[in-house]
Amino acid sequence: MPEASGEVLTFINQHYGTITAMRALAQWAGGSQDEIEFTGTVSDIWQRLWSKAADGGRRCSEFSIFREVLYDRPGDPQVLAFLTKIAAERFAESQKSASRAADAIETALAMSGIGNPIRAVLAAFPAQSWEAAFCCFAPVFEGKYSGEERQHLLQECAATTEAPTAEVARGLIAAVLGTHAHH
């Protein structure tokens, strides 16, 4: 993850710089009130919350924070740049295959009704986690697919329940919901 004291926290403080905004974003991301220490400046509070989120093992993770920021600011180029950087640092193999997988999904969407080629693409994705799928696909999905294709993809992903493919589908849902369709 990019340094918590650097560009990410600067961005978050610029856009969620009040206690109310910070509390809402943390709760949207799965955090609970007991995870947030409301002492010091908003920047200090974000620093502590981000450090806890980056430690893992909590419902409010750095990935869920980014997911909620992207839902709140769909297609934001700075957020997509953060996700691209994270994907390169943590999920390099998956990032390399994300563009090919997005093209395969596009082909699969055109073949609707013939088996379920979308699930095959999800099953073949190298990192079987929603975090990897979200970080790798959100930057690739910006401006890709029509609204109708996105709706079809969301339906296919929502119907995918078998592990671990369901985790990849969960990441794709977050990527689709946080980005714009092509016009």
N, C-alpha and C positions, 0 to 999 in steps of 0.2 A: 504494500500500500504506500502511496506517497507519504512523505513525512507529515505527521499530524500537526506539527507546528508550522508547516509551510503553506503551500498553495491551496491545499484542500480546506484547511481551517480558515484561511483568508476568504475563500469563496463562501463557505458556510456562514461565516460571520457577516459577510456582506449581504447575504440573502435571508438569513435566519438569525439576525442579530439582536432579537429581543427575547426575553424569558418566555413570552407566550409562543413565539414562533419556534423557539428551540424545544420547548416542551411538546408542542404539537408534532414536530418532525420526529423527535425521539419516540413518541408514542406511536405514530404511524409506522415507524420502523420496528415496532415490537417491544420497545423499552417500557419499563414500568417506573413509576414515580420513585421507588426505592433505589433505583439505579442512578438517579440524578441527585447530586449534592448541590443545593441551591445556595452556595456561598461564593462570594467573589464576583468578578465581572462575568458577563456572558461568555467572553472569550475563554476565561479560566474554566468555566463550567463545560464549554464545548471540548476543551482540551482533555479534561478528565473523562467526559463521556466517550470521546473518540478513543482514548487509550483503553478504556474498558471494552469498547466494541471491538477494537483490534485484537484484544486478548483472546477473543473467541469464547465459546461456551455459553454465550448469552443469546437471548432472542433478538436483541438489538445488536446487529453486527454492522461492520463498516459496509458490507454489501447491501444490507437492508436499508441503511441510511441513503446510500447512493440510489437504490431502487426508488425510494420515496421522493428524493430530490428530482429524479428524472420524471416521475409521475407528475410532480408539481410543476416541472419546467420541461415539458416534452421536447426532445430533440436539442436541448441546450448544448451548443458546440463545446463549451468548456467541460461540462459533465461527461460528454462522449469522449473527449480527449483524456480525461482522468481514467475512464473505463478502458480505453485503448492502452494506456500506460500500465494499468493493473493487469490486463490480459497478457501483455507482453512480458511482464515481470513474473507473474504467477502461473499463467496457463499458456505458455508459448506454443506448445504443440497444438492445442485446441484453437488458439488464435489463428494459426496458419491454416487450419482447415475450415474456419468459420465462413470465409467467402465462398469456398467450394460447396459447403453445406447449404448456404443461403441460395446459391444457384440451383442446387439439387431440390431444395424446397420449392423454388419457383417452378421448376419442371414438374414436380409432384402436384403442385396446386393446379397446373394445367391438365393433369390426368385424373382429376377428381372422379371418384366412382370406380376406379380400377385398383382394387386392393387397398392397401394403405401405405403408399410409398413414403409419406411423411414420417411415419413411425420408424421405418427402416433408416431414414436419415438421422433421426434422433438417436436410435440405437447405435449407429456407427460413430457418433460424435465422441472424440477421444476422452474428454473429462466428463464423467457422469455425475455432475453436480449442478444445482441451479445457479450457484455463484459463477462458475466457469461459463455456463451457457449465457447468462445475463451479461457478464463483462465482455465476452467475445462477440455476441450477436447484436447487442444494442447499437454499437457504432456502425455495424454493417447494415442493420435494418433501417437506419434513418433514410427516409425518402424512397424506400424500396417497397414494392407491392402496392396494389390498389387497396382501397378500403374493403372491397368485397373479398380479395385474396387474404387480407389480414383477418377478416372475420372467420373465413374458412380455416385459416391456420389456428386461430384461437380455439375454435370448436374441436379441431383435431387434437390439439395439445390438451385441452380440458378432458377429452375422452381417454387420454393416455394414462393408465393407472398402474401399469406394471413397472416395478423397480428394475433397474435404476433409470430407465428411460423416462419415467414420470418426473424425475428431478430435472432432467434436461428440458422437458416440456414446461415445467414451472419457470425455468429461466427464460425460455422463449416467450412465454406469456408476459413476463416482466419487460422483456426487450420490446415486444410489439406495443404494449401499453405505454411505454415511455418514449416512443418515437413516432414520427409522422409518416403517413402514406405518401406515395408519389402522386403528383397531381395529373 
